[in-house]
Each structure stands twice: as C-alpha cells, then as structure tokens.
Amino acid sequence: MATMNRQITLAARPVGEPKESDFKLVESPMPVPGADEFIVRVIYLSVDPYMRGRMNDRPSYAPPVQIGEVMGGSGVGRIIKSNSRRFRVGEIVTGYFGWEEYAVSNGSGVQKINPEIAPLSTWLGVLGMPGMTAYFGLLEICHPRAGETVVVSSSGGAVGAIVGQIAKIEGCRVIGIAGSDEKIDWLTGELGFDAAINYKTCPDLAAKLAELCPRGIDVYFDNVGGVTTDAVLPLINRKARISLCGQISQYNVTETEMGPRLLGLLIEKQARMEGFLVFQFAQKMKSAQNRMALWLKGGQLKYRETVVKGIENAPKAFIGLLRGENIGKQLVQLADENPDSAHHDARDGTAPA
C-alpha cells in the first residue's frame, strides 16, 4: 500500500491558454477514510474542456477551483479501503474524484459500475459524462427526425463523435466539423458521417457548409461557438434546433471577440437555441446508459481514446485537449486495471521503483 498521494493543484489562474506552470504536482499523506467513507485508487482520470472555465475566478454553474486546491475532474477506480456498508473493497466506481491518485469519498455522486458491460475507460467517455452529454443534448434538446441534416462542431472529440453517430442511428444526414485530416478520415470512414470539413484547411467554411447542406441545416450541435457558429447560423432552416453544449473557441480568449449579430435569424427562422447541463437529466441517466451500452455492444456506436500515463502528465493532456490534439476521449491513466499487475502504478508506463 502506498503511503503518499500525488495530486495536481491549481498554482495560478491562466491568462489565455493554460500553461503547465499554472498547475503544480504535490504529494500529501494518503487520505484516511472516516466513518462511512472509502478510498478509491483512481485508474483513469478524465480531462474535459469545461475545466477551463472552473480555473477562472468568476461565478458559474460550479464554484471555481481555488489556488492551491486539487483540480476537479471525474475518474474511475477501484475501492481499496472502506468503512462504508454500501461500498465494498474491490468494487469499481466512477465519480468526481479530482486530479489525484487516491481519493476519499462518502459515496455522494459515486456510481458502481459493472466492468463486464464495457471497458472501464468507457465509463468516462461513451458511457460517461461525454456520452450522456451527446445523448441528451441531441435527443432531448434537438429531437432529430429521420432525413434531417445535422451539423456537429468539434465532431472529432468525445462528445461530438457520439452526437454524430446517434444522429445516424436516428436516420439523419450528418456533417462534421473537425480540425485534422486524420479526424475527418475517422468520421467519414469508421463512424459513417456523410461528410466532414477540416476547418483549419478549408478556405471558406460557410461556402463549404452551403455546398454540403443544399437543403439547409435542421439541427446544429454546437461545441465550439465563434466563427464556426457564425458560418452555420445563416444556413439554418425554419424550426431548426440548436443545442448549445460548449464554446471551446472562447475559453482562452482574453478580450471579447467581435462578430456578426446573428441571433435575429432565430426569429426569422422560428428556430430554437438552448443551452443545457448534463446534470439536469440525472433521473434519466441510467436508462440512457443502458441504451448506449446496447448500441456499443451492437456496433452502432464506436469510440476512440487518447490516453497518456501518469498524473504528472495531466496538465499537458488538458492543454493538448484545448488545442484539439486528441482524437475521441482524452484520458490520463494513473494505474493498471489489474490490481495484481507489476505495472499497477502506471506513472510513466513503467513499473514503480
């Protein structure tokens, strides 16, 4: 049993794009579980774009991380010590454990998972928060209908790739927007998107969208905002639905960007744009996970993961995520899935000294 816990804390509030110096790797004594608490050895840690907003010192739907505090984040891991009657040693759980190797929990917000249903990592991706965000953001907000045209921004990421596949399951025509040729090939090849655009090399995104969407756009799943959304909005159809999931293009800006005022198009087209948080669908989460698991097992849903090893590499993985360097879900592996493995520590892909 380890005696020390390694954690990533917030060292400074970023100005613009985060730097590795905005984070600090610290060691602290192993946490001790209190009454009705347990210790989780985190195996996989999730890094997600929303965390950038929590690094700012301003009110939001969740309180900001304070300087010196452990960065927040979801993880999946194994219980190694327990004083709880509800959670037993050896069980696999997922929860909001933070950027640390060992986490203490009283069970609040923690979900037991069955590793026989799907690999552990998927409970942070396609069956976790990103997958649920895609599921509810598309089906509950946009209500896509067969034959409609759906456009998905940041479609090479953990959420967008799932959105597009669910839209195909629903019988829609799907156009993705991503930032590399490798992502474009993955979307149109393996995932079955009808077309996809590399916005980094496309000279005129609006013109390309108009070419690929001759009947207009019925549903837009917006992960990006900014100039991408500016190119989409003039093409929306009457009664279009827009799911406002993220604005990743705006997370690192230091000054408000000027752009066209296009919200009047919502009036003209009698369209609807709605923001959401995945937590508002908590009561429906279990049934959604069951449905997604069936799609996954049946091959209707596919996924990719970008995995780095070692908690010390979490900041680098997070910065790369904001730059779009990942394909699919970005994860940090902190321990081997097999507790008896010699490589249980998974710090940098080697066995512990």
C-alpha positions in Angstrom: 0.0 0.0 0.0 1.3 3.4 -1.0 2.0 5.9 1.8 1.8 9.1 -0.3 -0.8 10.5 -2.6 0.1 12.6 -5.6 -2.2 15.4 -6.7 -2.4 18.2 -9.3 -3.4 21.5 -7.8 -4.1 24.9 -9.4 -0.9 27.0 -9.0 -2.1 30.1 -10.9 -5.1 31.4 -12.8 -4.4 31.1 -16.5 -4.3 34.2 -18.7 -5.4 33.0 -22.1 -4.3 29.4 -22.9 -3.3 27.5 -19.7 0.4 26.7 -19.2 2.0 23.8 -17.4 3.2 26.3 -14.8 -0.4 27.0 -13.9 -0.5 23.6 -12.3 1.6 22.0 -9.5 2.3 18.4 -8.7 2.2 17.9 -5.0 2.5 15.0 -2.6 0.4 14.6 0.5 -0.1 11.8 3.0 -2.5 9.0 2.0 -6.1 10.0 2.8 -7.7 8.2 5.7 -11.4 7.2 5.4 -13.7 8.4 8.1 -17.0 6.8 9.2 -19.0 5.6 6.2 -16.2 6.7 3.8 -13.9 4.8 1.5 -10.7 5.2 -0.5 -10.6 4.9 -4.3 -7.4 4.2 -6.2 -8.1 6.1 -9.4 -7.3 4.1 -12.6 -8.4 6.6 -15.2 -8.8 10.3 -14.9 -10.9 12.4 -17.3 -9.8 15.8 -18.6 -12.6 17.8 -20.2 -12.9 21.3 -21.8 -15.3 22.6 -19.1 -12.5 22.5 -16.6 -11.0 25.6 -18.3 -13.9 27.7 -17.0 -13.5 26.5 -13.5 -9.9 27.8 -13.5 -11.3 31.3 -13.8 -12.3 33.3 -10.6 -15.8 34.0 -11.6 -19.3 32.7 -10.8 -20.6 29.8 -12.9 -22.8 26.7 -12.5 -19.9 25.3 -10.4 -17.6 27.1 -8.0 -14.1 27.9 -9.3 -11.1 25.9 -8.2 -9.2 28.0 -5.7 -5.4 28.5 -5.8 -3.8 25.5 -4.1 -6.9 23.3 -4.4 -6.8 19.9 -6.2 -8.1 20.3 -9.8 -11.6 18.8 -10.1 -12.4 16.0 -12.5 -14.2 12.7 -12.9 -12.4 9.4 -12.6 -13.0 5.7 -12.5 -11.2 3.5 -9.9 -11.2 0.6 -7.5 -12.1 0.8 -3.8 -9.1 -0.3 -1.8 -10.3 0.5 1.7 -13.8 1.0 3.1 -15.6 1.9 6.2 -18.9 2.0 4.3 -21.6 -0.6 4.4 -22.7 0.4 0.8 -19.3 0.3 -0.9 -17.0 -2.6 -0.6 -13.3 -3.2 -1.2 -12.7 -4.3 -4.8 -15.7 -2.6 -6.3 -15.2 -0.4 -9.4 -16.8 3.0 -9.1 -16.9 6.3 -11.0 -17.3 9.7 -9.5 -15.9 13.3 -9.2 -12.7 12.3 -7.5 -10.4 15.1 -8.7 -6.9 15.1 -10.2 -5.3 12.7 -7.6 -4.2 9.2 -7.4 -6.2 8.3 -4.3 -9.5 9.9 -3.3 -11.6 9.7 -0.2 -15.4 9.6 -0.7 -18.6 9.3 1.3 -20.4 7.9 -1.8 -22.1 11.1 -2.8 -22.4 11.2 -6.6 -20.5 7.9 -6.9 -21.8 5.2 -9.2 -20.9 1.5 -9.0 -20.1 0.1 -12.5 -20.0 -3.3 -14.0 -16.8 -3.8 -15.9 -18.3 -6.7 -17.8 -20.7 -4.4 -19.6 -17.9 -2.3 -21.2 -14.2 -1.4 -20.6 -13.5 0.7 -17.5 -12.4 3.7 -19.6 -15.7 3.9 -21.4 -17.4 5.0 -18.2 -15.6 8.3 -18.6 -16.3 8.5 -22.3 -19.1 7.0 -24.3 -21.0 5.7 -21.2 -19.9 8.6 -19.0 -20.4 12.3 -18.9 -19.4 13.0 -22.6 -21.7 10.2 -23.9 -24.6 11.4 -21.7 -23.9 15.0 -22.9 -24.2 13.8 -26.5 -27.3 11.7 -25.9 -29.3 14.2 -24.0 -28.0 17.3 -25.9 -29.1 15.8 -29.2 -32.2 13.7 -28.3 -33.7 15.8 -25.5 -32.8 19.3 -26.8 -32.9 18.9 -30.6 -35.3 16.0 -31.2 -33.8 15.0 -34.6 -36.0 13.4 -37.2 -35.1 10.9 -39.9 -34.0 12.7 -43.1 -32.9 15.9 -41.4 -29.5 17.4 -41.8 -27.4 17.6 -38.6 -24.2 19.6 -38.3 -21.8 18.9 -35.4 -18.9 21.1 -34.5 -15.8 19.6 -32.7 -17.0 16.3 -34.1 -13.6 14.6 -33.5 -13.9 14.9 -29.8 -15.5 12.8 -27.1 -18.9 14.4 -27.3 -19.2 15.4 -31.0 -18.2 12.0 -32.3 -21.0 10.4 -30.3 -23.5 13.0 -31.3 -23.0 12.3 -35.0 -23.3 8.6 -34.5 -26.6 8.9 -32.6 -27.9 11.2 -35.3 -27.1 8.5 -37.9 -28.9 5.9 -35.7 -31.9 8.3 -35.9 -31.7 8.3 -39.7 -30.2 11.8 -40.2 -27.7 13.1 -42.6 -24.6 14.2 -40.6 -21.9 16.7 -41.4 -19.0 17.0 -39.0 -16.5 19.8 -38.4 -13.1 18.9 -37.0 -9.5 20.1 -37.0 -7.4 17.5 -38.8 -7.4 15.2 -41.8 -7.0 12.2 -39.5 -10.2 13.1 -37.7 -12.0 13.7 -41.0 -11.0 10.3 -42.2 -12.1 8.7 -38.9 -15.5 10.5 -39.0 -16.4 9.7 -42.6 -14.7 6.3 -42.7 -15.2 4.4 -39.5 -18.1 6.4 -37.9 -20.2 6.8 -41.0 -20.6 10.6 -41.1 -21.9 11.7 -44.5 -19.3 14.4 -44.8 -16.8 16.3 -42.7 -14.9 19.5 -43.0 -11.4 20.3 -41.7 -11.9 23.9 -40.6 -8.2 24.5 -40.3 -7.6 23.9 -44.0 -11.0 24.9 -45.5 -10.6 28.4 -47.1 -14.3 29.2 -46.7 -16.2 27.3 -44.1 -19.5 29.0 -44.8 -19.3 28.2 -48.5 -18.3 24.6 -47.9 -21.2 24.1 -45.5 -23.6 25.6 -48.0 -22.3 23.1 -50.6 -22.7 20.1 -48.2 -26.1 21.2 -46.9 -28.1 22.1 -50.0 -31.3 21.7 -48.1 -30.1 23.8 -45.2 -29.4 22.7 -41.6 -32.1 21.4 -39.3 -30.0 20.6 -36.2 -26.8 22.1 -35.1 -24.9 20.7 -32.1 -22.6 23.5 -31.0 -19.4 22.6 -29.1 -17.3 25.5 -30.4 -19.1 28.8 -30.9 -17.2 31.7 -32.5 -16.6 31.8 -36.3 -17.8 28.2 -36.7 -21.2 29.0 -35.4 -21.2 32.3 -37.4 -20.8 30.1 -40.5 -23.6 27.7 -39.5 -26.4 30.1 -38.4 -27.2 31.7 -41.9 -27.9 28.1 -43.2 -30.4 27.1 -40.5 -33.9 26.0 -41.7 -37.3 27.1 -40.3 -37.9 25.4 -37.0 -34.2 24.5 -36.7 -33.0 23.4 -33.2 -29.6 24.3 -31.9 -28.0 22.6 -28.8 -25.6 24.9 -27.1 -23.2 22.4 -25.4 -19.8 24.3 -25.4 -17.9 27.3 -26.6 -14.4 25.9 -26.7 -13.2 28.6 -29.1 -13.9 31.2 -26.5 -12.4 29.6 -23.4 -8.9 31.1 -23.8 -9.7 34.5 -25.2 -8.6 37.4 -23.2 -10.7 40.0 -25.0 -14.3 39.7 -26.2 -14.3 38.8 -29.9 -16.3 40.9 -32.3 -18.6 39.1 -34.7 -21.8 39.4 -36.6 -25.0 39.7 -34.6 -26.9 36.6 -35.9 -29.5 35.9 -33.2 -32.1 37.7 -35.2 -32.0 34.7 -37.5 -33.7 32.7 -34.7 -36.7 35.0 -35.0 -36.7 34.9 -38.8 -36.5 31.1 -38.9 -38.6 30.5 -35.8 -35.6 28.4 -34.6 -34.6 27.5 -31.1 -31.2 27.6 -29.4 -31.0 26.0 -26.0 -28.1 25.6 -23.6 -28.0 22.7 -21.1 -26.0 20.9 -18.4 -26.0 17.2 -18.5 -26.8 17.0 -14.8 -30.3 18.3 -15.4 -31.1 14.8 -16.9 -29.8 12.9 -13.9 -33.1 11.0 -13.4 -32.8 9.6 -16.9 -29.1 8.8 -16.8 -29.4 5.1 -16.0 -31.8 4.3 -18.9 -29.6 6.3 -21.3 -26.5 4.4 -20.2 -28.3 1.1 -20.8 -29.4 2.1 -24.3 -26.0 3.4 -25.2 -24.4 0.1 -23.9 -26.7 -1.8 -26.3 -25.6 0.4 -29.2 -22.0 -0.1 -28.2 -22.4 -3.9 -28.0 -24.2 -4.0 -31.3 -21.5 -2.0 -33.1 -23.8 1.0 -33.8 -21.5 3.2 -31.6 -17.8 3.3 -31.9 -15.2 5.3 -30.0 -11.6 6.2 -29.8 -9.5 7.3 -26.8 -6.3 9.3 -26.5 -4.5 8.1 -23.3 -1.5 9.4 -21.5 0.0 7.8 -18.5 0.9 9.3 -15.2 -0.8 12.0 -13.2 2.2 14.3 -13.8 1.1 14.4 -17.4 -2.5 15.5 -16.7 -1.8 19.2 -17.3 -0.1 18.5 -20.7 -3.0 16.3 -21.7 -5.5 19.0 -20.7 -3.7 21.7 -22.7 -3.5 19.4 -25.7 -7.2 18.8 -25.4 -8.0 22.5 -25.6 -5.8 22.7 -28.7 -7.7 19.8 -30.3 -4.7 17.4 -30.3 -6.8 14.5 -29.1 -9.0 12.2 -31.1 -12.0 11.0 -29.2 -11.9 10.9 -25.4 -8.8 12.3 -23.6 -7.9 10.2 -20.6 -5.0 10.0 -18.1 -4.2 6.5 -16.8 -3.0 6.5 -13.2 -2.9 2.8 -12.5 -3.2 -0.5 -14.3 -6.6 -2.0 -14.5 -5.3 -5.2 -12.9 -4.6 -4.6 -9.2 -2.1 -7.5 -9.2 -0.1 -6.2 -12.1 3.5 -5.2 -11.6 2.7 -2.1 -13.5 0.0 -1.0 -11.2 1.4 2.5 -10.7 1.3 3.5 -14.4 3.2 6.7 -13.6 5.1 6.9 -16.9 4.4 3.5 -18.4 7.0 1.7 -16.2 6.7 -0.2 -13.0 7.3 1.7 -9.8 10.7 1.7 -8.3 
